[in-house]
Amino acid sequence: MKRWGDWIIPLFFALVPWDISKVLFPPYQSGAETPTSLTFLRIGMILLLAWGAVRFVQLGIGETLKRLAGVPLIWAVIPLFIAVLVSLTTSLQSQTTINEGVRLLLLFAVGISMALGADRKTVFDRVFKVIFAMATLTAIIGLAQYFSGNWIWGGGINISGVRRVNASFIDPNLFARYLNISILGTLLLLVRREWFLNIGTALALLIQVAALGVTFSRTGWLTLLIGIVIIAISSAKNRRTPWSILGLGGVGAIALYLIPSIRIRFETLFTGMSALGQREHLIKGGWAMFIEDPLTGVGLGNFQWAIEQPYHYLVPWSDAVTRSHTSLITVAAEMGILGLVSMFVFLIIIASMNLRVSNQMNSFAQAMLISIFVVWLSSQGEGRFFEDPMVWAFWGLSLAIQWKPWGESWNG
């Protein structure tokens, strides 16, 4: 039973891309347009939660709770749930806040289940290999969409004739997020000598980078650039790293020069407020919600309803986008100052704990940290942070590293 985690945990990460899509394998469908209660990711969550509950009992409920309470990463999420409870007191729609709070509790339980089962280095290695494989597969699908013009899943986004591919994801920005987790995680593990570069890995990375290019996600591009710079600075002692970074930078420069649509899209980053597009109105709406109730906000999960109802005057009638695209604004609007504090406490604690790992799991701790960084930074352009199951999964794996005494072997 214990070793089931070697496969159930990687399976969860494999199912993530297939659940975010609006339309999956017909006639099976999921999403807001055709709701269903049983999706691929939920099946993975049910398996993981059931297995985690069994592990909890096997390890001893009292002893396990005691050990968990002693790990700082557990306390990283306490401010978040306090902010949720406080926001409930002034929530514009209390039932929505309760529902979203329950969802966060389930995601928290998913993280705990991860921590209960990730007790071997093999699990962490397998997780990133699964992410790498799934990113390569969805990248191939994305490139096929771009060159054929056929959106197999859900439908893409065309802006002034530019095909923004989404592969199996609901949005090109979320697709870019997943690709960045794979690309940056792989680069870090290669630089840290956990993995070794071969022709297959190099080709797959090039495919992923190419797919990232045709998502036309400016946030995705910037996230990759910043992530590469961070890896380069942290790996300055490795002589090969500067040349690798220079090579990746050269590929990016060639893409900007040879592909006009990418160059034009990139140049929009320097057009001032107009670069925000529809986000400008959403940011103004979120700021208005925060200013009117800075301590508690409008209640967790209520941003979209609020922007469509009491704050509708801030969004042009021609703008159909009402879901927040900036997680900082979402958290501030929905949970006020307490929500912002909870977000930064979460980030600071997980960063400090993962960076202080000095045993053989050091590389994987850093890979998980950069993965959470990818989700946070990209959530400023596609506003899902605490709602993203990947955040809680990586939090749980980080918890596993902190939980297990450093003197114990990770190979057994």
C-alpha positions as CSV (number, residue, x, y, z in Angstrom):
1,M,0.0,0.0,0.0
2,K,2.8,2.4,0.9
3,R,4.5,2.1,-2.5
4,W,1.2,3.1,-4.4
5,G,2.3,6.6,-3.9
6,D,5.1,6.0,-6.4
7,W,2.4,6.0,-9.1
8,I,-0.7,7.7,-7.7
9,I,1.3,11.0,-7.1
10,P,2.8,11.2,-10.6
11,L,-0.7,10.2,-12.0
12,F,-2.2,13.3,-10.4
13,F,0.3,15.5,-12.3
14,A,-0.4,13.6,-15.5
15,L,-4.1,14.3,-15.2
16,V,-3.8,18.1,-14.7
17,P,-3.6,19.1,-18.4
18,W,-6.6,17.0,-19.4
19,D,-8.9,18.5,-16.8
20,I,-8.3,22.2,-17.6
21,S,-9.7,21.8,-21.1
22,K,-13.2,23.0,-21.9
23,V,-13.9,20.0,-24.1
24,L,-12.0,16.8,-23.7
25,F,-12.5,13.6,-25.7
26,P,-16.0,13.8,-27.2
27,P,-18.6,13.0,-26.0
28,Y,-16.9,13.3,-22.6
29,Q,-17.0,17.0,-21.7
30,S,-16.1,19.2,-18.8
31,G,-16.1,23.0,-18.0
32,A,-18.5,25.8,-17.5
33,E,-20.2,25.2,-20.8
34,T,-21.0,21.6,-20.3
35,P,-20.6,20.9,-16.5
36,T,-20.0,17.4,-15.2
37,S,-19.2,16.3,-11.6
38,L,-16.7,13.7,-12.6
39,T,-13.6,14.9,-14.4
40,F,-10.2,13.4,-14.9
41,L,-8.5,15.6,-12.2
42,R,-11.3,14.9,-9.7
43,I,-10.8,11.1,-10.3
44,G,-7.1,11.7,-9.5
45,M,-7.9,13.7,-6.4
46,I,-10.3,11.0,-5.1
47,L,-7.7,8.3,-5.5
48,L,-5.1,10.5,-3.9
49,L,-7.3,11.5,-1.0
50,A,-8.5,8.0,-0.3
51,W,-5.0,6.6,-0.4
52,G,-3.8,9.5,1.8
53,A,-6.5,8.8,4.4
54,V,-5.3,5.2,4.6
55,R,-1.7,6.3,5.0
56,F,-2.8,8.7,7.7
57,V,-4.3,5.9,9.7
58,Q,-1.3,3.5,9.0
59,L,1.2,6.1,10.3
60,G,-1.0,6.8,13.4
61,I,-3.4,9.7,13.5
62,G,-2.1,11.3,16.7
63,E,1.6,10.9,15.8
64,T,1.1,12.2,12.3
65,L,-0.8,15.3,13.4
66,K,2.0,16.0,15.9
67,R,4.6,15.7,13.3
68,L,2.7,17.9,10.8
69,A,2.2,20.6,13.4
70,G,6.0,20.8,13.8
71,V,6.6,21.6,10.1
72,P,6.7,25.3,9.3
73,L,5.1,24.7,5.9
74,I,1.9,23.7,7.6
75,W,1.7,27.1,9.2
76,A,2.2,28.8,5.8
77,V,-1.4,28.1,4.9
78,I,-3.0,29.1,8.3
79,P,-3.2,32.9,7.4
80,L,-5.0,31.9,4.2
81,F,-7.7,30.1,5.9
82,I,-8.0,32.9,8.5
83,A,-8.4,35.3,5.6
84,V,-11.1,33.1,4.1
85,L,-13.1,33.0,7.4
86,V,-12.8,36.7,7.9
87,S,-13.9,37.4,4.3
88,L,-17.0,35.3,5.0
89,T,-18.2,37.9,7.5
90,T,-18.7,40.6,4.7
91,S,-19.1,38.3,1.7
92,L,-21.5,39.5,-1.0
93,Q,-22.4,35.9,-1.6
94,S,-21.6,33.8,1.5
95,Q,-22.5,30.5,-0.2
96,T,-19.9,31.1,-2.9
97,T,-17.3,31.9,-0.3
98,I,-18.1,28.7,1.7
99,N,-17.9,26.6,-1.5
100,E,-14.5,28.1,-2.5
101,G,-13.3,27.6,1.1
102,V,-14.2,23.9,0.9
103,R,-12.4,23.6,-2.4
104,L,-9.3,25.1,-0.8
105,L,-9.6,22.6,2.1
106,L,-9.8,19.7,-0.4
107,L,-6.7,21.1,-2.2
108,F,-5.0,21.4,1.2
109,A,-5.9,17.7,1.9
110,V,-4.4,16.8,-1.5
111,G,-1.1,18.4,-0.5
112,I,-1.1,16.5,2.8
113,S,-1.7,13.2,0.9
114,M,1.3,14.1,-1.3
115,A,3.4,14.6,1.8
116,L,2.3,11.3,3.3
117,G,3.5,9.4,0.2
118,A,6.5,11.2,-1.2
119,D,9.1,9.5,1.0
120,R,11.5,8.4,-1.7
121,K,13.6,10.3,-4.3
122,T,12.1,8.1,-7.0
123,V,8.7,9.8,-6.5
124,F,10.0,13.3,-7.1
125,D,12.0,12.2,-10.1
126,R,9.0,10.5,-11.5
127,V,6.8,13.6,-11.0
128,F,9.1,15.8,-13.0
129,K,9.5,13.2,-15.7
130,V,5.7,12.9,-16.0
131,I,5.4,16.7,-16.3
132,F,8.1,16.7,-18.9
133,A,6.4,14.0,-20.9
134,M,3.0,15.6,-20.7
135,A,4.4,19.0,-21.6
136,T,6.0,17.5,-24.7
137,L,2.8,15.7,-25.7
138,T,0.6,18.9,-25.3
139,A,3.3,20.9,-27.0
140,I,3.1,18.6,-30.1
141,I,-0.7,19.0,-30.0
142,G,-0.3,22.8,-29.7
143,L,2.1,23.0,-32.7
144,A,-0.3,20.8,-34.7
145,Q,-3.1,23.3,-33.9
146,Y,-1.0,26.2,-34.9
147,F,0.1,24.8,-38.3
148,S,-3.3,23.3,-39.2
149,G,-5.5,26.0,-37.8
150,N,-7.8,23.3,-36.2
151,W,-8.5,23.7,-32.5
152,I,-9.2,20.1,-31.4
153,W,-10.0,21.0,-27.9
154,G,-12.3,23.8,-27.0
155,G,-11.2,26.4,-29.4
156,G,-8.2,28.8,-29.6
157,I,-8.0,32.6,-29.5
158,N,-7.5,34.6,-32.6
159,I,-6.3,38.2,-32.1
160,S,-5.8,40.2,-35.3
161,G,-5.1,37.0,-37.2
162,V,-2.7,35.6,-34.6
163,R,-3.4,32.0,-33.7
164,R,-2.9,31.6,-29.9
165,V,-2.8,27.8,-29.3
166,N,-4.1,26.2,-26.1
167,A,-3.5,22.5,-26.8
168,S,-5.7,20.7,-24.2
169,F,-6.0,23.7,-21.9
170,I,-8.9,26.2,-21.5
171,D,-6.6,29.1,-22.1
172,P,-3.2,29.7,-23.9
173,N,-1.8,31.4,-20.8
174,L,-2.5,28.2,-18.7
175,F,-0.9,26.1,-21.4
176,A,2.2,28.5,-21.3
177,R,2.2,28.0,-17.5
178,Y,2.5,24.3,-17.7
179,L,5.2,24.5,-20.4
180,N,7.2,26.8,-18.2
181,I,7.0,24.5,-15.2
182,S,8.4,21.7,-17.4
183,I,11.1,23.8,-19.2
184,L,12.4,25.6,-16.1
185,G,12.2,22.5,-13.9
186,T,14.0,20.4,-16.5
187,L,16.7,23.1,-16.9
188,L,17.3,23.3,-13.2
189,L,17.6,19.5,-12.8
190,L,20.0,19.4,-15.7
191,V,22.1,22.2,-14.3
192,R,22.1,20.5,-10.9
193,R,23.2,17.2,-12.4
194,E,20.1,15.3,-11.3
195,W,19.3,14.7,-15.0
196,F,21.7,14.5,-17.9
197,L,21.1,16.0,-21.4
198,N,20.6,13.7,-24.3
199,I,19.3,14.2,-27.9
200,G,15.7,13.2,-26.9
201,T,15.6,15.6,-24.0
202,A,17.1,18.5,-26.1
203,L,14.6,17.9,-28.9
204,A,11.6,17.7,-26.5
205,L,12.8,21.0,-24.9
206,L,12.9,22.7,-28.3
207,I,9.4,21.5,-29.0
208,Q,8.2,22.9,-25.7
209,V,9.9,26.2,-26.3
210,A,8.4,26.4,-29.8
211,A,4.9,25.7,-28.5
212,L,5.4,28.3,-25.8
213,G,6.2,30.8,-28.6
214,V,2.9,30.1,-30.4
215,T,0.8,30.5,-27.3
216,F,1.6,34.2,-27.8
217,S,1.4,34.5,-24.0
218,R,3.5,37.6,-23.1
219,T,3.3,36.6,-19.4
220,G,4.6,33.1,-20.4
221,W,7.5,34.6,-22.3
222,L,8.5,36.9,-19.5
223,T,8.2,34.1,-16.9
224,L,10.6,31.9,-18.9
225,L,13.0,34.8,-19.3
226,I,13.0,35.7,-15.6
227,G,13.2,32.0,-14.6
228,I,16.2,31.5,-16.9
229,V,18.0,34.5,-15.4
230,I,17.3,33.1,-11.9
231,I,18.7,29.7,-12.8
232,A,21.7,31.4,-14.5
233,I,22.5,33.5,-11.4
234,S,22.1,30.7,-9.0
235,S,24.3,28.4,-11.1
236,A,27.1,30.9,-11.9
237,K,29.8,28.6,-10.7
238,N,28.9,26.1,-13.4
239,R,30.9,27.1,-16.5
240,R,28.5,25.6,-18.9
241,T,25.5,27.5,-17.6
242,P,26.4,31.0,-19.2
243,W,26.8,29.3,-22.6
244,S,23.5,27.5,-22.2
245,I,21.7,30.7,-21.3
246,L,23.4,32.5,-24.2
247,G,22.2,29.8,-26.5
248,L,18.6,30.0,-25.2
249,G,18.7,33.8,-25.5
250,G,19.9,33.4,-29.1
251,V,17.0,31.1,-29.9
252,G,14.6,33.7,-28.5
253,A,16.3,36.6,-30.5
254,I,16.1,34.6,-33.7
255,A,12.4,33.9,-33.1
256,L,11.7,37.6,-32.5
257,Y,13.6,38.5,-35.7
258,L,12.2,35.7,-38.0
259,I,8.6,35.5,-36.9
260,P,6.8,38.8,-37.3
261,S,3.7,37.8,-35.3
262,I,5.8,37.0,-32.3
263,R,7.8,40.3,-32.6
264,I,4.6,42.3,-32.9
265,R,3.1,40.6,-29.9
266,F,6.2,41.2,-27.9
267,E,6.4,44.8,-28.8
268,T,2.9,45.4,-27.3
269,L,4.6,45.0,-23.8
270,F,6.0,48.5,-24.3
271,T,2.8,50.3,-25.2
272,G,1.9,51.5,-21.6
273,M,-1.5,50.8,-20.1
274,S,-2.9,49.6,-23.5
275,A,-0.6,46.5,-23.0
276,L,-3.0,45.4,-20.3
277,G,-5.9,45.2,-22.7
278,Q,-9.1,43.9,-20.9
279,R,-7.1,43.6,-17.7
280,E,-7.1,47.3,-17.2
281,H,-10.8,47.4,-16.5
282,L,-10.6,44.3,-14.3
283,I,-7.8,45.8,-12.3
284,K,-9.8,49.0,-11.8
285,G,-12.8,47.0,-10.7
286,G,-10.7,44.9,-8.3
287,W,-9.0,48.0,-6.9
288,A,-12.4,49.6,-6.3
289,M,-13.5,46.5,-4.3
290,F,-10.4,46.6,-2.2
291,I,-10.6,50.3,-1.5
292,E,-14.3,50.0,-0.3
293,D,-13.5,47.1,2.0
294,P,-9.7,46.9,2.5
295,L,-9.7,44.5,5.4
296,T,-12.0,41.7,4.3
297,G,-12.8,42.3,0.6
298,V,-16.0,41.1,-1.1
299,G,-15.6,37.5,-0.1
300,L,-13.6,34.6,-1.6
301,G,-14.8,33.6,-5.0
302,N,-17.0,36.7,-5.5
303,F,-14.8,38.8,-7.9
304,Q,-16.6,37.8,-11.1
305,W,-20.1,38.2,-9.6
306,A,-19.1,41.6,-8.1
307,I,-17.7,42.9,-11.4
308,E,-20.9,41.9,-13.2
309,Q,-23.2,43.4,-10.6
310,P,-22.4,46.2,-8.1
311,Y,-19.2,47.2,-10.0
312,H,-20.5,46.6,-13.5
313,Y,-20.1,50.3,-14.3
314,L,-16.3,49.9,-14.3
315,V,-16.3,47.4,-17.2
316,P,-17.3,48.6,-20.8
317,W,-20.4,47.0,-22.0
318,S,-18.5,45.6,-25.0
319,D,-16.0,43.8,-22.7
320,A,-17.3,40.2,-22.1
321,V,-14.3,39.3,-19.9
322,T,-15.3,39.4,-16.2
323,R,-13.0,36.9,-14.6
324,S,-9.9,38.4,-12.9
325,H,-6.7,37.9,-14.8
326,T,-4.4,39.1,-12.0
327,S,-4.1,37.1,-8.8
328,L,-2.8,39.9,-6.7
329,I,-5.9,41.9,-7.6
330,T,-8.1,38.9,-7.1
331,V,-6.8,38.2,-3.6
332,A,-6.9,41.9,-2.6
333,A,-10.5,42.3,-3.9
334,E,-11.8,39.1,-2.4
335,M,-10.0,38.9,0.9
336,G,-8.5,42.3,1.4
337,I,-5.3,43.0,3.3
338,L,-5.5,39.7,5.1
339,G,-5.6,37.9,1.8
340,L,-2.5,39.7,0.5
341,V,-0.6,39.0,3.8
342,S,-1.6,35.3,3.5
343,M,-0.3,35.1,-0.1
344,F,3.1,36.6,0.8
345,V,3.4,34.6,4.0
346,F,2.8,31.4,1.9
347,L,5.5,32.4,-0.7
348,I,8.1,33.6,1.8
349,I,7.8,30.5,4.1
350,I,7.9,28.0,1.2
351,A,10.9,29.9,-0.4
352,S,12.9,30.0,2.8
353,M,12.2,26.4,3.7
354,N,13.0,25.0,0.2
355,L,16.2,27.1,-0.1
356,R,17.5,25.8,3.2
357,V,17.4,22.1,2.2
358,S,20.9,20.9,2.1
359,N,20.6,17.2,1.7
360,Q,20.3,15.0,-1.5
361,M,16.8,16.5,-2.1
362,N,18.2,20.0,-2.6
363,S,17.7,20.0,-6.4
364,F,14.1,18.8,-6.3
365,A,13.3,21.3,-3.5
366,Q,14.6,24.1,-5.8
367,A,12.7,22.7,-8.8
368,M,9.4,22.7,-6.8
369,L,10.1,26.3,-5.7
370,I,10.7,27.5,-9.2
371,S,7.5,25.7,-10.3
372,I,5.5,27.6,-7.6
373,F,7.2,30.8,-8.8
374,V,6.1,30.1,-12.3
375,V,2.5,29.7,-11.2
376,W,2.6,32.8,-9.1
377,L,4.2,35.0,-11.8
378,S,2.0,33.7,-14.6
379,S,-1.1,34.1,-12.4
380,Q,-0.5,37.9,-12.7
381,G,-1.6,37.5,-16.4
382,E,-4.0,34.6,-15.9
383,G,-5.4,35.0,-12.4
384,R,-5.3,31.5,-10.9
385,F,-2.9,31.0,-8.0
386,F,-4.5,29.4,-4.9
387,E,-7.1,27.8,-7.2
388,D,-4.4,26.0,-9.1
389,P,-4.0,22.4,-8.0
390,M,-0.3,22.4,-9.0
391,V,0.4,24.9,-6.2
392,W,-0.9,22.6,-3.5
393,A,0.7,19.6,-5.1
394,F,4.1,21.2,-5.0
395,W,3.5,22.5,-1.5
396,G,2.7,19.0,-0.4
397,L,5.9,17.6,-2.0
398,S,7.9,20.4,-0.3
399,L,6.2,19.5,3.0
400,A,7.4,15.9,2.4
401,I,11.0,17.0,2.2
402,Q,10.7,19.1,5.4
403,W,8.8,16.4,7.2
404,K,11.2,13.5,6.7
405,P,14.2,13.7,9.0
406,W,17.3,14.6,7.0
407,G,19.2,11.7,8.4
408,E,16.9,9.2,6.7
409,S,17.7,7.8,3.3
410,W,15.7,8.9,0.3
411,N,16.7,5.9,-1.8
412,G,14.9,3.2,0.3
